[in-house]
Amino acid sequence: MNSPEWRRIADDIAAKIENGTYPPGTRLTRPQMQADYAVGAKTIQTAMIVLQDRGMVEPQHGVGYLVVGPATRPVSPAAPQ
């Protein structure tokens, strides 16, 4: 069974944070991520909630998300509510 799209995107962005492609302080905007992954806003929002739960990004009002660093919390297999 294939992973949901939001999971694939969250894992891809997490890998980029872990390998330094997106170092702490990088701003990730929703429009740019939508274009990069060719998905809608809801899919990006769900992926970013997963990354917030891992402690990797923080929302920035009117900007998107700010990378704060590698995961500080374990990965949850369940979809965010």
C-alpha positions in Angstrom: 0.0 0.0 0.0 1.3 3.5 -0.9 1.9 6.1 1.7 -0.4 9.2 1.6 1.0 12.1 -0.3 1.3 14.3 2.9 3.5 11.6 4.5 5.8 11.4 1.4 6.2 15.2 1.4 6.7 15.4 5.2 9.4 12.7 5.0 11.1 14.4 2.0 11.2 17.8 3.8 12.4 16.1 7.0 15.2 14.5 5.1 16.2 17.9 3.6 16.2 19.3 7.1 18.3 16.4 8.4 20.9 16.6 5.6 21.3 20.4 5.8 19.5 21.3 2.5 17.1 23.3 4.7 19.2 24.5 7.6 17.8 26.1 10.7 16.4 29.6 9.8 15.2 28.6 6.4 11.7 29.9 5.6 9.4 27.5 3.8 6.4 29.1 2.2 3.2 27.3 1.4 3.0 28.6 -2.2 6.6 27.5 -3.0 6.0 24.0 -1.4 2.8 23.6 -3.4 4.7 24.4 -6.6 7.6 22.1 -5.6 5.4 19.2 -4.9 2.5 19.9 -7.2 -0.1 19.5 -4.5 -2.8 21.6 -2.8 -2.6 23.7 0.3 -4.3 21.1 2.5 -1.7 18.5 1.6 1.1 20.9 2.5 -0.6 21.9 5.7 -1.0 18.3 6.8 2.7 17.6 6.0 3.8 20.7 7.9 1.7 19.7 11.0 3.7 16.4 11.0 6.9 18.4 10.9 5.7 20.7 13.7 4.9 17.6 15.8 8.5 16.4 15.2 9.8 19.7 16.4 11.4 20.5 13.0 9.5 23.6 11.9 7.5 26.4 13.5 4.7 28.3 11.8 5.4 31.9 11.0 2.3 34.0 10.6 2.1 35.5 7.1 5.4 33.9 6.1 5.0 30.1 6.1 7.2 27.9 8.3 10.6 28.4 9.8 13.0 25.4 10.0 14.2 25.1 13.6 16.3 21.9 13.2 16.3 18.1 13.1 13.6 16.1 14.8 13.4 16.5 18.5 10.4 14.2 19.0 9.7 10.6 17.7 7.8 10.2 14.4 4.1 9.4 14.8 2.7 6.9 12.3 -0.8 8.3 12.5 -2.3 11.1 10.4 -2.6 14.4 12.2 -6.1 15.4 13.3 
